[in-house]
Amino acid sequence: MNTVTVYTTTRCPYCVMLKNFLADQNILFKEVNVETQPKVMHELVNKTGQMGVPQTEVNGKWVVGYDPNSIMIALNK
């Protein structure tokens, strides 16, 4: 079973595009809004070194930005 977590903010157009892509592919994911959880944003920056969103953790691998191809590769689909 794949685990996919998407880290987003409220007004991020690429976050919306990414969530729509995952939904269209019938890929279940958990969304974490880092705007409402600054502590999580701090942890994210420490893990990935990246400030931007979306950031997606796919089975322990990180994909930064709107990058459907890398997500599909990480899912081995």
Sequence and secondary structure as in RCSB ss.txt:
>XXXX:A:sequence
MNTVTVYTTTRCPYCVMLKNFLADQNILFKEVNVETQPKVMHELVNKTGQMGVPQTEVNGKWVVGYDPNSIMIAL
NK
>XXXX:A:secstr
   EEEEE TT HHHHHHHHHHHHTT   EEEETTS HHHHHHHHHHHS   S EEEETTEEEESS HHHHHHHT
T 
